[in-house]
Amino acid sequence: MKDKKDYKLSAPIKKTIKPETKMNIRIDPQELRLIKLKAEQEGLKYQTFVKSILHKYITGQLVDKEKIFFR
């Protein structure tokens, strides 16, 4: 059996891994249920789904469909 030290990452891989910070939020149970449902439809875990939405929003990639279609 291999020790944990045998699974060390190479230097180039370590440079590409970004450290992450945990975040806690309070959310309405009904909204969380809907988030989990949407995440499942997308084939994602709900935490990953929320992280993706937040990333898209802060980078300007999340847009309102009505603003696109009804200009």
C-alpha positions in Angstrom: 0.0 0.0 0.0 1.3 3.5 -0.9 1.7 6.2 1.8 0.0 9.6 1.4 3.4 11.1 0.6 3.5 9.0 -2.6 0.6 11.1 -3.9 2.2 14.5 -3.8 1.3 16.8 -6.6 3.9 18.1 -9.0 4.9 21.8 -8.8 3.1 22.8 -12.0 -0.1 21.2 -10.8 0.2 22.9 -7.4 0.5 26.3 -9.1 -2.8 25.8 -11.0 -4.9 24.8 -7.9 -6.4 27.9 -6.4 -7.1 28.0 -2.7 -10.7 28.4 -1.8 -12.5 30.0 1.2 -15.6 28.5 2.7 -18.7 30.7 2.9 -21.9 30.2 5.0 -25.2 31.7 4.1 -28.7 31.5 5.4 -31.3 30.6 2.8 -35.0 30.0 2.7 -35.6 26.2 2.7 -38.0 26.5 -0.3 -35.3 28.3 -2.3 -32.7 25.7 -1.4 -35.0 23.0 -2.6 -35.4 24.8 -5.9 -31.6 25.3 -6.2 -31.0 21.6 -5.5 -33.7 20.7 -8.2 -32.1 23.0 -10.8 -28.6 21.7 -9.9 -29.8 18.1 -10.4 -31.3 19.0 -13.8 -27.8 20.4 -14.7 -26.1 17.3 -13.4 -24.2 19.2 -10.7 -24.0 19.1 -7.0 -25.9 22.1 -5.6 -22.8 23.7 -4.0 -21.1 23.6 -7.4 -24.2 25.0 -9.1 -24.4 27.9 -6.7 -20.6 28.6 -7.1 -21.1 28.6 -10.9 -24.0 31.1 -10.7 -22.0 33.4 -8.4 -18.9 33.2 -10.7 -21.0 34.0 -13.8 -22.7 36.9 -12.1 -19.5 38.6 -10.8 -17.8 38.1 -14.2 -20.7 39.5 -16.2 -21.5 36.2 -17.8 -24.9 35.8 -16.2 -27.4 37.8 -18.2 -31.2 38.4 -18.1 -32.8 36.5 -21.0 -35.4 39.2 -21.4 -32.7 41.9 -21.9 -31.2 39.8 -24.7 -34.5 38.9 -26.5 -36.5 42.1 -26.0 -34.0 44.9 -26.8 
